């Protein structure tokens, strides 16, 4: 089981599939950095990511650029 930075074990939380559906051209720099931190960069690219609060928070902040297409 994975261990967080604070030494606590992370619960098994499943995963989500995130897809980028809009370009980050003419977007602020911090949004580009957040997209890269999700592992996205091109329209249509998908990543399977853990369903944890920090990931879902980023997806909500970037809801105009990415969407959740399924559970992994």
Buried (B, 14 or more C-beta within 10 A) or exposed (E): EEEEEEEEEEEEEEBBBBBBEEEBEEBEEEBBEBBEEBEBEEEEBBBEBBBBEEBBEBBEEBEEBBBBEEEE
